[in-house]
């Protein structure tokens, strides 16, 4: 992970973009008032987002399992489910 100030990034943007994509480097662009930003490859960003979505999905499954354990479920017959699907 690199930390670079805004002026340096501005003058060498291509170099730092290449580091992000070619070397899988994360670049923190430091700015006034701590309004920093991060430059990373699209592949790395997509990986982080996929991991976040997976974590949300696993949390949902954990909540569902806990609801089943607590008896907070509604049981329906196949006929009822088919009728709902036909609506």
KABELBEL-V429831 format. One record per residue. N is the residue number from 1. RES is the residue in one letter. OMEGA is omega as a letter, one per 20 degrees, with the letter a starting at -180 (NA if undefined). NEAR is the number of other C-alpha atoms within 8 Angstrom. Layout:
N/RES/OMEGA/NEAR  N/RES/OMEGA/NEAR
//
This chain:
1/X/r/6  2/X/r/7  3/X/a/8  4/X/r/10  5/X/a/9  6/X/a/9  7/X/r/6  8/X/r/9  9/X/a/11  10/X/a/7  11/X/a/6  12/X/a/8  13/X/a/9  14/X/a/6  15/X/a/7  16/X/r/10  17/X/r/11  18/X/r/9  19/X/a/10  20/X/a/14  21/X/a/11  22/X/a/7  23/X/r/7  24/X/a/10  25/X/r/12  26/X/a/11  27/X/r/13  28/X/r/12  29/X/a/13  30/X/a/12  31/X/r/10  32/X/r/6  33/X/r/4  34/X/r/6  35/X/a/7  36/X/r/9  37/X/a/8  38/X/r/8  39/X/r/10  40/X/r/13  41/X/r/12  42/X/r/7  43/X/r/6  44/X/r/9  45/X/r/9  46/X/r/8  47/X/r/8  48/X/a/8  49/X/r/8  50/X/r/8  51/X/r/8  52/X/r/8  53/X/r/8  54/X/r/8  55/X/r/8  56/X/a/8  57/X/r/8  58/X/r/8  59/X/r/8  60/X/r/8  61/X/r/8  62/X/r/8  63/X/r/8  64/X/r/8  65/X/r/8  66/X/r/8  67/X/r/10  68/X/r/9  69/X/a/7  70/X/r/6  71/X/a/6  72/X/a/7  73/X/r/6  74/X/a/4  75/X/r/4  76/X/r/6  77/X/r/6  78/X/r/6  79/X/r/6  80/X/r/8  81/X/r/9  82/X/r/8  83/X/r/8  84/X/a/7  85/X/a/6  86/X/a/5  87/X/NA/4
//
